[in-house]
């Protein structure tokens, strides 16, 4: 069976990768100097490019290995693997360019050849992965390279493990059954419960089992030591799925602290380059929109000024990233004394609104001054809507996890708003949508929300 030769297959994959990297480098040399491109400085010796492989191949192997490309990942997607290959290739090209500069051999290697290599190398490696995945998929359909597992545990965690295994049939994982106390003779997500925890040793004997996935619910954790004791005399691989579903509210992560694994329960996706990207989009986007909308902003300001007493802008304290307060700007849409009795929710057909304010709110034009908040870095174009401090004190007591929405910058629009959850609407639905946004953030999701916002504004929906 293929799984018995996994180390051999991994070595073959490494060898193939290095061969493809060498082929990409030499192909880049041939493309640059022996095709339609001119070489005004002449053709460098082929031996110089062959010699470079003594540096390129070790660096390539180290970087690919550090990206985890040789670890067994039955559930890994091709897209994620391709991204890891691009990262390793980019890092390798940067390292080699820096080394050639400091070693004063940069003139030997053509920039065109290096650029061609930076395209060919990841293309070759990704093509190999496509072929390997296709072959493994066919082998698993014919019964080769399958892994047989037992799931130990009942409840939602076991259901989630089974669901995810079934969602990836290409992984070749086959579930023999489930062991769970008090659940014999029933099905968990379509898989039969074949015994209790005490039957584990017997369940491993009749048929081949390669792996045991321990997915105990939280209240069954005291049984863990006993279950692991039962597995001491077995050769099966044991994997533990900790019951953290009830506390994993945002993206989770695992890191090592001096050899001790630490699980992060509330990590935000907007860190590192993601944070730089989002801030860049916010800064350039808000600046461009302010310039483009300047005549509209000036016209609205004049209309508000002419409509009656009071200022043009309405300034209000809101709570944003990490619970910090800031002053949010809006065009004034209500009478000057609208909040003399304290802060209250706005509503559809709010009697406190001015005639100009009714039009501004219908098309969300009163929100335009918040572009200045975005430019200043206090808000983002997309994110959970900021609330007033006086309301937050109440919400954080009544709604579990409410403060998690402050793990990212507040936005002018957001996932909850484009689905109609704004103003005087269900707070629980709003929080659920905000948490979903934080968990699933991507540049594409932000773009989608912006498009949905424009559509919603043009239709004048949910604006009050």
C-alpha positions, -999 to 999 in steps of 0.1 A, spaced: 0 0 0 12 35 -8 9 47 28 37 23 38 60 40 14 52 76 22 88 85 31 99 71 -3 73 91 -21 83 122 -2 119 117 -13 108 113 -49 88 145 -46 118 164 -33 140 150 -60 114 159 -87 111 195 -73 149 200 -74 150 186 -109 122 210 -120 139 240 -103 171 231 -123 151 227 -155 134 261 -149 167 278 -143 183 263 -174 152 269 -195 153 306 -184 189 308 -197 178 293 -230 147 316 -233 168 347 -226 197 340 -249 186 316 -276 151 329 -286 140 362 -302 155 384 -274 187 402 -282 218 399 -261 238 432 -266 264 422 -240 269 387 -255 259 353 -243 273 344 -209 289 309 -206 265 281 -199 288 268 -172 282 299 -151 245 292 -150 251 255 -142 274 266 -114 246 288 -100 226 256 -94 249 247 -65 234 277 -47 199 276 -61 190 240 -53 200 240 -16 182 274 -11 151 261 -30 150 229 -9 153 247 24 126 273 15 101 247 2 107 226 33 102 256 56 68 262 38 57 228 48 54 215 13 68 180 22 44 174 51 15 150 46 -15 172 40 -45 151 29 -69 180 35 -47 207 20 -60 226 -10 -41 230 -43 -46 268 -40 -30 269 -6 -1 247 -18 3 270 -49 5 300 -26 32 284 -5 52 276 -37 49 313 -48 61 324 -13 91 301 -14 100 311 -49 98 348 -42 119 344 -11 145 323 -30 148 349 -59 153 377 -34 179 358 -15 198 348 -46 197 384 -60 210 397 -28 238 371 -26 249 378 -62 250 415 -55 272 412 -24 294 386 -41 297 410 -71 285 384 -96 253 402 -105 265 411 -139 269 375 -148 232 367 -146 207 384 -168 177 401 -152 156 387 -179 167 351 -171 160 357 -134 125 370 -142 118 341 -165 130 317 -137 107 334 -112 78 325 -135 89 291 -147 99 276 -113 66 280 -95 47 270 -127 67 237 -130 63 229 -93 25 236 -94 21 215 -125 38 187 -107 14 190 -78 -16 189 -102 -3 157 -117 5 141 -83 -29 150 -69 -46 135 -100 -26 103 -97 -33 100 -59 -70 106 -65 -72 78 -90 -52 55 -67 -75 62 -38 -106 55 -59 -91 20 -67 -84 13 -30 -48 23 -28 -33 48 -3 -65 48 18 -64 55 55 -89 39 78 -98 58 109 -119 54 141 -135 85 156 -136 84 194 -161 107 209 -197 118 204 -215 151 202 -209 182 180 -171 178 178 -173 142 164 -200 154 140 -177 182 128 -147 158 123 -169 134 103 -184 162 83 -150 176 73 -137 141 64 -167 136 41 -162 170 26 -128 159 12 -133 125 -5 -101 131 -24 -82 126 9 -87 88 8 -98 87 45 -124 60 53 -142 60 86 -145 25 102 -169 37 129 -174 58 160 -169 49 196 -190 69 221 -204 61 255 -242 60 257 -246 62 219 -244 25 208 -267 14 179 -272 49 165 -256 70 138 -234 101 141 -234 121 109 -242 88 90 -215 68 107 -225 39 130 -215 39 166 -199 5 171 -191 7 208 -182 27 238 -148 41 249 -140 8 267 -144 -11 235 -114 7 218 -89 -21 221 -114 -46 206 -124 -22 178 -88 -21 166 -85 -59 161 -109 -71 134 -101 -47 106 -72 -25 97 -72 9 114 -44 34 106 -55 63 127 -76 71 157 -91 106 160 -100 114 196 -128 140 195 -141 140 230 -167 165 240 -156 188 268 -174 170 296 -158 137 286 -122 150 289 -116 130 321 -117 99 300 -88 110 278 -60 94 299 -79 61 299 -83 62 262 -47 70 255 -37 41 279 -58 18 257 -38 29 227 -3 24 242 0 -11 229 -12 -2 194 7 10 164 -21 33 151 -15 70 147 -34 90 173 -47 125 166 -64 147 192 -92 172 182 -96 194 213 -132 205 220 -126 242 216 -156 249 192 -174 267 221 -146 291 226 -131 296 191 -150 328 182 -124 342 158 -96 328 137 -75 304 157 -38 297 155 -12 273 170 23 285 179 51 271 199 64 289 230 98 273 240 85 239 229 51 243 245 22 245 219 -1 275 225 -35 277 209 -47 312 200 -85 315 203 -91 351 192 -67 359 165 -77 385 139 -69 379 102 -59 415 98 -23 412 108 10 417 90 7 423 52 -31 419 54 -32 450 77 -8 469 54 -30 460 24 -62 471 40 -48 503 53 -34 511 19 -67 505 2 -85 527 29 -60 555 26 -59 557 -13 -96 549 -16 -108 575 9 -85 602 -6 -97 595 -41 -134 595 -31 -130 627 -12 -115 644 -42 -141 629 -66 -171 638 -43 -159 673 -34 -186 691 -54 -213 668 -38 -199 674 -3 -199 712 -8 -234 711 -23 -248 691 7 -231 714 32 -247 744 16 -282 727 16 -278 718 53 -267 754 62 -297 769 44 -322 744 59 -322 759 94 -301 766 126 -273 742 135 -240 731 122 -232 713 90 -216 683 107 -227 661 135 -199 648 157 -204 618 178 -182 597 200 -179 561 188 -159 530 198 -135 515 172 -105 492 171 -94 477 204 -122 496 222 -106 530 216 -130 560 212 -129 585 183 -151 613 170 -171 602 140 -183 627 114 -217 628 97 -237 654 79 -264 667 103 -297 652 94 -318 661 125 -329 692 142 -303 710 163 -319 699 196 -327 663 186 -308 647 215 -315 671 243 -331 643 262 -302 619 257 -291 593 231 -317 571 215 -318 548 184 -327 564 151 -357 548 133 -375 548 100 -395 581 96 -378 595 127 -397 628 135 -365 645 145 -352 646 109 -350 677 87 -363 676 52 -328 677 38 -319 650 63 -346 627 50 -331 627 15 -295 623 28 -305 593 50 -324 576 22 -293 574 1 -268 573 30 -252 605 19 -250 616 55 -222 590 59 -199 606 34 -179 627 59 -167 595 74 -143 593 45 -122 617 66 -123 593 95 -111 566 71 -83 588 58 -72 595 94 -70 558 101 -98 559 127 -121 538 105 -120 515 74 -141 515 43 -154 481 53 -159 467 88 -184 464 116 -203 497 122 -190 516 153 -214 521 182 -217 548 208 -200 542 242 -233 545 261 -249 517 241 -218 495 242 -219 493 280 -253 478 277 -246 455 248 -215 440 262 -234 428 293 -263 413 273 -246 399 242 -218 373 247 -188 380 224 -200 415 216 -166 431 221 -150 408 195 -162 430 168 -136 456 180 -108 433 170 -108 451 136 -114 487 126 -150 499 123 -162 505 88 -184 529 68 -202 498 56 -200 461 65 -213 426 61 -242 432 85 -252 464 68 -254 450 33 -277 423 46 -301 448 61 -289 446 98 -284 482 107 -301 509 128 -329 496 150 -326 459 139 -317 427 156 -284 431 175 -278 394 176 -280 391 138 -256 421 135 -231 405 158 -233 372 140 -227 389 107 -198 410 121 -181 379 136 -186 361 103 -169 389 85 -139 389 109 -135 351 106 -138 351 68 -121 384 58 -104 386 25 -97 414 0 -124 398 -23 -149 399 5 -143 436 11 -147 443 -27 -180 423 -27 -193 443 3 -185 476 -14 -203 466 -46 -233 454 -25 -232 488 -7 -234 508 -39 -263 487 -51 -281 491 -18 -275 529 -17 -288 533 -52 -320 515 -42 -323 535 -10 -327 504 11 -323 501 49 -313 537 53 -326 554 84 
